Every structure is written in structure tokens, then in C-alpha cells.
Amino acid sequence: MFPRKGAGEKEVLGELEEKTSSDLTFDSGRILGSMCTYPHPFAVEVVRRYIDRNLGDPGLHVGSQRVEEEAVEMLSNLLGLKRGYGHIVSGGTEANILAVRAFRNIAEVERPELILPESAHFSFLKASEMLKVKLVWAKLKKDYSVDVKDVEAKITDNTIGIVGIAGTTGLGVVDDIPALSDLALDYGLPLHVDAAFGGFVIPFAKELGYEIPDFDFRLKGVESITIDPHKMGMVPIPAGGIIFREKKFLEAISVPAPYLAGGKVWQATITGTRPGASALAVWAMIKHLGFEGYKKVVKKAMELSRWFAEELKKIPGVYLIREPVLNIVSFGTGNLEEVEEELKKRGWGISAHRGYIRIVMMPHVRKEHLEAFLVDLGGIMRYIT
């Protein structure tokens, strides 16, 4: 019920504390299945200072708009492009929808179809429904990457683009993006890479010596990339990114917004009003950590994932779905639903996905958290079997 009279700040905060007391928190070490993390304190401070900035009306916040452009440029550089075109958006879902919208508008096909792996994120289902684009699902190979031959077999005159994944939601698998790029070039189709998770992992992991396929704009067939700074970039939610190689894709989804206080502009994102503080936090974190800083974060996460995978193999009845590619480890058991239920009863925030449990080594996850999890998992397996 809407209150007639207001309450004091202390009372309201106390009620909020009580109502959110059942929430799991990142600093508790119990959240192991999320692709988000506790944001970096510096990024939190940036958001606090610039919480009032609205990039939906950039004429009022000209400086913030320039900072967003610089953030997009730095993300483009990270992804192998001297200059890209795009925006800091609400997350991977919005970014993927924008990519599909751009492909559809450029193609101008009467019955548009998009080819994507069976491992693709659910955001493409939303894009399909919203944009009236038919999704054509390509099969996966035994290693859970997309079958490029099946992708080619499903190309028709109605195909508006192809999707590849660089860090699948369930297993962290990176598709054969080089082969998809060649295919896209051969057929004159744009390739979108969903690197919402992998975008802030792969560039650093590759420099650390991990063998991961190329995935970014260095491949000529790649026309757009989704990358989420609010995941491994440690920027507060919401902060996703959509980067296009060519300006024409951004222009294809831009609509006039003539009634803004700052003057008429063209808006390309789904939202009108959008938080400038998120874009400023992306810019600030990249400037603050730099490539070397992020490489240290990824180094720890990758090493932890390899250690954890080996420890899982020691527990009878537990098996890896596949060796980890990025900082994601997924495993199965013979009694998965029962195991999942027991783990959640013990307070673990885990993700069960398509018949397995997924653990994501985000920056807030420490070795002692995983050791405690392994003890609980081992005890549950002994009890069940």
C-alpha cells in the first residue's frame, strides 16, 4: 500500500535490511553460479558521483557522451578494432537484440532468419519475438562448440546473419569463430559474436598463454560483438556493450528523438533514458586497471578454475562435462536434482543448466570458498550414494 505519510531514513533502511536479509551476497563467498560479481570499489564511487547523468539526452551531458565514445573506442581496441561504433547498454541481452535488429534492418528480407548455435543465450529468443526474426538452430559438436558445417547447410536467401558464441553461458565454450568468419565472408553475411562473458576474459587469457580461438574484429567476417563490463569487467550493474565494425549498422537502428531538452538526437539503444554513470564507470575502470590489471584478475580466475576442475575429479560420482575453456567449470552427477537441492539447502548460490551444475570463477570467488563447497559436495555425494 502506498503510504500516506513518509518514514524516517533510519526506519526505511532498517526495513530494507530486514527484507533483503535472505539475499545471498557476493562477499559471503556463497555465490558460485553467477556471471556477475561485487563491483570494484572505484567503479562504485564513479557511479555514486555521476548517478544523475542521462545519456539518453546527451545534449545535456556533452562531456559524458564523449566519455562513452572513448569507452566504446577502448573496448573496440581491446577487441582488435581501431575504431568501432556502439554504446554502453543495459547488458548482453540488449546488446544481442540490437545486433539482431541491425542485421534485420540492413538485410531488408521479407522473412528474415538468423542462424545461431543451440548453445546461444536466451536473449536471442527475445530478439526473435520482438523483431519477428526466425531463429534457425545449428547443432553442436561433441566438444559443445557449434558445428560450422551445419551452420552452412542452413544458410538460405532469407538468412540475415550468423551468430557465434565466445564463452557460452553453460560451459564457457568458445565457438570456432575463425571458421564462422570465413563462412560469413563467403556468403556475404554479417557475423555477430556474443562475447558477453568472454570479452573481458579471452584477450587476457590468450596473452597468458591459454589456447583459445580468435574471436574478435581481427577476423574480417565479424561485424558486431557483445561484451559485458558488468561481468568480468567489475563495473556495477547495468553495463553491457555493443560494438559494430561499421557505422552503417548503428545508423540502421537509430531513430530520431526530437523532443529532448538537450536538442534533437538519434537514439540507437532500446532504452530512451539510460544511465550515463555506467558508461563513465566502464571508462574509469579501463583507465584504472588497464590491460595488465585485468590480466591479473583473469590469471587468478583461470588458475582457480583449473585447480577446481582437478579437485572435482577426486569426488566419487562427480564428473566434468568437459575440461574448462574459460573460468567456468561445469560438472554432473548421477543424482543431479537431489545434489542441487542439497547444495542450495546449505546456502550455495549455484546454477544448474541443461543437466549440469555450473561454477563461475568470478573475482569475488576465493579458494577457501571453493574448498568449503567441495567439502559439502563430497559429503552430499557420500550420503546420496
C-alpha positions as CSV (number, residue, x, y, z in Angstrom):
1,M,0.0,0.0,0.0
2,F,1.3,3.5,-0.9
3,P,2.0,5.2,2.5
4,R,0.1,8.3,3.4
5,K,3.0,9.7,5.5
6,G,6.7,9.2,4.9
7,A,9.0,7.4,7.4
8,G,12.5,8.4,8.5
9,E,15.6,7.3,6.6
10,K,16.7,5.1,9.5
11,E,13.4,3.3,9.7
12,V,13.3,2.8,5.9
13,L,16.8,1.5,5.8
14,G,16.1,-0.8,8.7
15,E,13.1,-2.3,6.9
16,L,15.2,-2.8,3.8
17,E,17.9,-4.6,5.7
18,E,15.3,-6.9,7.1
19,K,13.6,-7.6,3.8
20,T,16.9,-8.3,2.0
21,S,18.4,-10.4,4.7
22,S,17.6,-13.5,2.8
23,D,19.6,-12.3,-0.2
24,L,22.9,-14.0,-1.0
25,T,25.8,-11.5,-1.2
26,F,28.9,-11.7,-3.3
27,D,31.2,-11.0,-0.4
28,S,29.8,-14.0,1.5
29,G,31.5,-16.4,-0.8
30,R,28.3,-18.4,-1.3
31,I,27.5,-17.2,-4.8
32,L,29.3,-19.5,-7.2
33,G,26.9,-19.7,-10.1
34,S,26.6,-16.1,-11.2
35,M,28.4,-14.3,-14.1
36,C,28.2,-11.0,-12.1
37,T,30.3,-10.0,-9.2
38,Y,30.7,-7.4,-6.5
39,P,31.8,-4.3,-8.4
40,H,35.2,-2.7,-7.9
41,P,35.0,0.0,-5.2
42,F,36.4,2.6,-7.6
43,A,33.7,1.9,-10.1
44,V,31.1,2.2,-7.3
45,E,32.5,5.6,-6.4
46,V,32.3,6.7,-10.0
47,V,28.6,5.7,-10.2
48,R,27.9,7.5,-6.9
49,R,29.4,10.7,-8.2
50,Y,27.7,10.7,-11.6
51,I,24.4,9.0,-10.8
52,D,22.4,11.8,-12.3
53,R,23.8,11.7,-15.9
54,N,21.5,10.6,-18.6
55,L,23.0,9.5,-21.9
56,G,19.5,9.3,-23.4
57,D,19.6,13.1,-23.5
58,P,23.3,13.6,-24.4
59,G,22.9,17.3,-25.3
60,L,22.6,18.0,-21.5
61,H,25.6,15.9,-20.7
62,V,28.0,16.5,-23.6
63,G,31.1,15.5,-21.5
64,S,29.5,12.2,-20.5
65,Q,28.7,11.5,-24.1
66,R,32.3,12.0,-25.1
67,V,33.4,9.7,-22.3
68,E,31.0,7.0,-23.5
69,E,32.5,7.4,-27.0
70,E,36.0,6.9,-25.5
71,A,34.8,3.9,-23.6
72,V,33.5,2.4,-26.8
73,E,36.8,3.1,-28.5
74,M,38.8,1.4,-25.8
75,L,36.5,-1.7,-25.9
76,S,36.9,-1.7,-29.7
77,N,40.7,-1.6,-29.2
78,L,40.5,-4.5,-26.8
79,L,38.6,-6.4,-29.4
80,G,41.0,-5.7,-32.2
81,L,39.5,-2.7,-33.9
82,K,41.0,0.8,-34.1
83,R,37.6,2.4,-34.1
84,G,34.2,0.9,-33.5
85,Y,30.7,2.2,-33.2
86,G,28.3,1.4,-30.4
87,H,27.1,2.1,-26.9
88,I,27.3,1.1,-23.3
89,V,23.9,-0.5,-22.8
90,S,22.0,-2.4,-20.1
91,G,23.7,-5.8,-20.6
92,G,24.2,-8.6,-23.0
93,T,20.5,-9.1,-23.7
94,E,20.0,-5.6,-25.0
95,A,23.3,-5.8,-27.0
96,N,22.3,-9.0,-28.7
97,I,18.8,-7.6,-29.5
98,L,20.4,-4.6,-31.0
99,A,22.7,-6.7,-33.2
100,V,19.8,-8.7,-34.5
101,R,17.9,-5.5,-35.2
102,A,20.8,-4.1,-37.1
103,F,21.2,-7.2,-39.2
104,R,17.4,-7.3,-39.9
105,N,17.2,-3.7,-40.9
106,I,20.3,-3.8,-43.2
107,A,19.1,-7.0,-44.9
108,E,15.6,-5.9,-45.6
109,V,14.5,-9.6,-46.1
110,E,10.8,-10.3,-46.1
111,R,11.1,-13.5,-43.9
112,P,14.4,-12.9,-42.0
113,E,16.2,-15.8,-40.5
114,L,19.2,-15.9,-38.1
115,I,21.4,-18.9,-37.7
116,L,22.8,-19.5,-34.2
117,P,24.2,-22.3,-32.1
118,E,21.9,-24.4,-29.8
119,S,24.1,-23.1,-27.0
120,A,23.1,-19.4,-27.7
121,H,21.8,-17.2,-24.9
122,F,18.0,-16.8,-24.3
123,S,18.3,-13.2,-25.3
124,F,18.0,-14.3,-28.9
125,L,14.6,-15.8,-28.1
126,K,13.5,-12.3,-27.0
127,A,15.0,-10.8,-30.1
128,S,13.2,-13.3,-32.3
129,E,9.8,-12.5,-30.7
130,M,10.3,-8.7,-30.7
131,L,11.8,-8.4,-34.2
132,K,9.9,-11.2,-36.0
133,V,13.1,-12.9,-36.9
134,K,13.1,-16.7,-37.3
135,L,15.8,-18.5,-35.3
136,V,17.5,-21.4,-37.1
137,W,19.4,-23.5,-34.6
138,A,22.7,-25.1,-35.6
139,K,23.8,-28.3,-33.9
140,L,26.7,-28.6,-31.5
141,K,29.7,-31.0,-31.9
142,K,30.9,-33.4,-29.2
143,D,33.0,-30.6,-27.7
144,Y,29.9,-28.4,-27.4
145,S,31.0,-25.9,-30.0
146,V,28.8,-25.1,-32.9
147,D,29.0,-27.4,-36.0
148,V,30.1,-25.0,-38.7
149,K,29.1,-27.4,-41.4
150,D,25.6,-27.5,-40.0
151,V,25.6,-23.6,-40.0
152,E,26.5,-23.6,-43.7
153,A,23.9,-26.2,-44.5
154,K,21.2,-23.9,-43.1
155,I,22.0,-20.8,-45.0
156,T,19.2,-19.6,-47.3
157,D,18.2,-16.5,-49.2
158,N,16.4,-15.4,-46.0
159,T,19.4,-15.6,-43.8
160,I,20.3,-12.1,-42.4
161,G,23.3,-13.2,-40.3
162,I,25.1,-15.7,-38.2
163,V,25.8,-15.8,-34.5
164,G,28.8,-17.3,-32.8
165,I,29.5,-17.5,-29.0
166,A,32.7,-16.6,-27.3
167,G,32.0,-18.0,-23.8
168,T,28.8,-20.0,-23.7
169,T,26.6,-19.5,-20.7
170,G,26.7,-23.1,-19.5
171,L,30.2,-24.2,-20.3
172,G,32.3,-21.2,-21.3
173,V,32.9,-22.8,-24.7
174,V,34.3,-20.6,-27.5
175,D,32.9,-21.5,-30.9
176,D,35.2,-21.8,-34.0
177,I,34.8,-18.1,-34.8
178,P,37.6,-18.1,-37.4
179,A,35.6,-20.7,-39.4
180,L,32.4,-18.8,-38.9
181,S,34.1,-15.6,-40.1
182,D,35.3,-17.3,-43.3
183,L,31.8,-18.7,-43.8
184,A,30.2,-15.2,-43.3
185,L,32.6,-13.7,-45.8
186,D,32.0,-16.4,-48.4
187,Y,28.2,-15.9,-48.2
188,G,28.3,-12.1,-47.8
189,L,26.6,-12.3,-44.3
190,P,27.4,-10.4,-41.1
191,L,28.7,-12.4,-38.1
192,H,27.7,-11.4,-34.6
193,V,29.8,-12.7,-31.7
194,D,28.2,-12.9,-28.3
195,A,31.2,-12.4,-26.1
196,A,29.1,-11.0,-23.2
197,F,31.2,-13.2,-20.8
198,G,34.3,-14.0,-22.8
199,G,35.0,-10.4,-24.0
200,F,36.7,-9.5,-20.7
201,V,38.4,-12.9,-20.4
202,I,39.7,-14.1,-23.7
203,P,42.1,-11.2,-24.7
204,F,43.9,-11.5,-21.3
205,A,43.8,-15.3,-21.2
206,K,45.4,-15.6,-24.6
207,E,48.2,-13.3,-23.6
208,L,48.7,-15.5,-20.5
209,G,49.3,-18.5,-22.9
210,Y,45.9,-20.2,-22.9
211,E,45.0,-21.7,-26.2
212,I,41.6,-20.1,-27.2
213,P,40.4,-19.5,-30.7
214,D,40.4,-15.9,-32.1
215,F,37.0,-14.4,-31.7
216,D,37.1,-10.7,-32.4
217,F,37.4,-8.0,-35.1
218,R,40.7,-9.3,-36.2
219,L,38.6,-11.7,-38.1
220,K,37.2,-9.8,-41.1
221,G,33.8,-11.5,-41.1
222,V,33.0,-10.3,-37.6
223,E,30.6,-7.3,-37.8
224,S,29.5,-6.9,-34.2
225,I,30.4,-8.1,-30.7
226,T,28.6,-8.1,-27.4
227,I,30.8,-7.5,-24.4
228,D,29.6,-7.0,-20.8
229,P,31.7,-4.9,-18.5
230,H,29.4,-5.7,-15.5
231,K,30.7,-9.3,-15.6
232,M,34.5,-9.8,-15.5
233,G,34.9,-6.0,-16.1
234,M,33.8,-5.5,-12.5
235,V,31.6,-2.5,-13.3
236,P,28.3,-2.0,-11.4
237,I,25.1,-3.4,-13.0
238,P,23.9,-2.4,-15.6
239,A,26.8,-2.1,-18.0
240,G,26.8,-4.1,-21.3
241,G,28.4,-3.2,-24.6
242,I,27.5,-3.4,-28.2
243,I,30.3,-2.7,-30.7
244,F,29.8,-2.6,-34.5
245,R,32.7,-2.6,-37.0
246,E,30.8,-0.3,-39.4
247,K,28.8,2.8,-38.7
248,K,26.0,1.7,-41.0
249,F,24.9,-0.9,-38.5
250,L,24.5,1.7,-35.8
251,E,22.7,4.0,-38.2
252,A,20.3,1.2,-39.2
253,I,18.9,1.1,-35.7
254,S,18.9,4.8,-34.9
255,V,15.6,6.7,-34.6
256,P,15.1,10.4,-34.1
257,A,14.3,11.8,-30.6
258,P,13.3,15.4,-31.4
259,Y,11.8,16.4,-28.0
260,L,14.7,16.2,-25.7
261,A,15.8,19.1,-23.5
262,G,19.3,18.9,-24.9
263,G,18.1,19.0,-28.5
264,K,17.2,16.5,-31.3
265,V,19.4,13.4,-31.4
266,W,19.3,10.0,-32.9
267,Q,19.0,7.1,-30.4
268,A,20.1,3.6,-31.2
269,T,19.5,1.8,-27.9
270,I,16.3,0.1,-26.8
271,T,16.0,2.4,-23.8
272,G,15.5,6.1,-24.0
273,T,16.7,7.3,-20.7
274,R,19.9,5.4,-19.8
275,P,22.4,5.8,-17.0
276,G,25.5,7.8,-18.0
277,A,27.1,6.7,-14.8
278,S,27.5,3.2,-16.2
279,A,29.4,4.4,-19.2
280,L,31.6,6.6,-17.0
281,A,32.3,3.6,-14.8
282,V,33.4,1.5,-17.7
283,W,35.7,4.2,-18.9
284,A,37.1,4.7,-15.4
285,M,37.7,1.0,-14.7
286,I,39.6,0.5,-18.0
287,K,41.7,3.6,-17.3
288,H,42.3,2.4,-13.7
289,L,43.2,-1.2,-14.2
290,G,44.5,-1.2,-17.8
291,F,45.3,-4.3,-19.7
292,E,47.8,-5.5,-17.1
293,G,45.4,-5.1,-14.2
294,Y,42.7,-7.1,-15.9
295,K,45.2,-9.7,-16.9
296,K,46.0,-10.3,-13.2
297,V,42.3,-10.7,-12.5
298,V,41.9,-13.2,-15.3
299,K,45.1,-15.1,-14.3
300,K,43.7,-15.8,-10.9
301,A,40.3,-16.8,-12.2
302,M,41.7,-19.2,-14.8
303,E,44.1,-20.8,-12.4
304,L,41.4,-21.3,-9.9
305,S,39.1,-22.9,-12.5
306,R,41.8,-25.4,-13.4
307,W,42.5,-26.3,-9.8
308,F,38.8,-26.7,-9.0
309,A,38.3,-28.9,-12.0
310,E,41.0,-31.3,-10.8
311,E,39.6,-31.4,-7.3
312,L,36.1,-32.3,-8.6
313,K,37.6,-35.3,-10.3
314,K,38.6,-36.7,-6.9
315,I,35.0,-36.9,-5.7
316,P,33.4,-40.2,-6.5
317,G,30.2,-39.9,-8.6
318,V,31.2,-36.4,-9.9
319,Y,32.3,-35.9,-13.5
320,L,33.3,-32.9,-15.6
321,I,31.1,-32.1,-18.6
322,R,34.3,-31.0,-20.4
323,E,37.6,-29.5,-19.5
324,P,37.2,-25.8,-18.8
325,V,38.0,-23.3,-21.6
326,L,37.5,-20.1,-19.7
327,N,36.9,-19.6,-16.0
328,I,33.8,-21.7,-15.9
329,V,33.7,-25.3,-14.6
330,S,30.6,-27.4,-15.1
331,F,30.0,-30.9,-13.7
332,G,27.4,-33.6,-13.5
333,T,26.4,-36.3,-11.1
334,G,24.1,-39.3,-11.2
335,N,21.5,-37.7,-8.9
336,L,21.8,-34.1,-10.1
337,E,18.5,-32.7,-9.0
338,E,19.0,-34.1,-5.5
339,V,22.5,-32.8,-5.3
340,E,21.4,-29.4,-6.5
341,E,18.7,-29.3,-3.9
342,E,21.0,-30.3,-1.1
343,L,23.6,-27.7,-2.1
344,K,21.0,-25.0,-2.1
345,K,19.7,-26.0,1.3
346,R,23.3,-25.5,2.6
347,G,23.2,-21.9,1.2
348,W,25.2,-22.3,-2.0
349,G,24.1,-20.0,-4.9
350,I,24.8,-22.3,-7.8
351,S,23.5,-22.6,-11.3
352,A,22.0,-25.8,-12.7
353,H,21.9,-25.7,-16.5
354,R,20.9,-28.3,-19.0
355,G,21.7,-31.3,-16.8
356,Y,24.8,-30.0,-15.0
357,I,25.9,-27.6,-12.3
358,R,27.9,-24.6,-13.3
359,I,30.5,-22.8,-11.2
360,V,31.9,-19.5,-12.4
361,M,35.2,-18.2,-11.1
362,M,34.3,-14.6,-10.7
363,P,36.7,-12.1,-9.0
364,H,34.8,-12.5,-5.7
365,V,35.3,-16.3,-5.6
366,R,38.3,-17.4,-3.5
367,K,40.0,-20.7,-3.0
368,E,38.7,-21.1,0.6
369,H,35.1,-20.7,-0.7
370,L,35.6,-23.5,-3.2
371,E,37.2,-25.7,-0.6
372,A,34.2,-25.3,1.6
373,F,32.0,-26.1,-1.4
374,L,34.0,-29.2,-2.2
375,V,33.6,-30.4,1.4
376,D,29.8,-30.0,1.2
377,L,29.6,-31.6,-2.2
378,G,31.7,-34.6,-1.1
379,G,29.5,-35.1,1.9
380,I,26.4,-35.0,-0.1
381,M,27.7,-37.5,-2.7
382,R,28.7,-39.9,0.1
383,Y,25.2,-39.5,1.7
384,I,23.3,-40.0,-1.6
385,T,25.3,-42.9,-2.9
